[in-house]
Amino acid sequence: MAGEQNPGKAAAEQAMALLMRPVRHAVNNLSMVLTANLDSALPRLPEGEIVRRQVARAREAAQDYDNLARGFLALGRDEGSRPAPAGKLLQELLPLLSLAAGGPLELQVQGSAVVERRSPALEGALILAVSGGAEIAGGTRAPLRLDGARLHLPWPVPSTAREALESLGAVVEPEGEGTAITLPT
């Protein structure tokens, strides 16, 4: 029947909600142990040796994994609101923003501002906003630019992102071929 949810899908959603906090805790612990042990081993390895380069690459990959996993798992957090530095918020989200945009993104931060971080809604809205970059053909993308609380995207944002951002108190304006988003403060 229309409007009724599949019981299997409902059970899977309930299981996700039930497991989100313990999985987040386990991933944080695993990442911490992995990076701490690689950090400890790296200085003990001889300079110039292949194994040192391999461990250094593993350390870098572990850090990338940690950043990506933490960002993704944060989307499952309970709703909450707190002040946060805009630059730190976007740096934390950058691995997920790059995935949503379909390729690597650079973030240039100029100035600083404290914004109202309404999690996970703001993070989700920003991820949707940069997904507009996935429509851009391959090649190098212009960087995202953060001036205080104003984020400049070099492309238009999808209407769902605009609505979500505006519902959170952000101001979304066209800017040339792109979009300027003034994050809520």
Secondary structure, 3 states (H helix, E strand, C coil): CCCCCCHHHHHHHHHHHHHHHHHHHHHHHHHHHHHHHHHHHHHHCCCCCHHHHHHHHHHHHHHHHHHHHHHHHHCCCCCEEEEEEHHHHHHHHHHHHHHHHCCCCCEEEECCCEEEEEECHHHHHHHHHHHHHHHCCCCCCCCEEEECCEEEECCCCCHHHHHHHHHCCCEEEEECCEEEEECCC
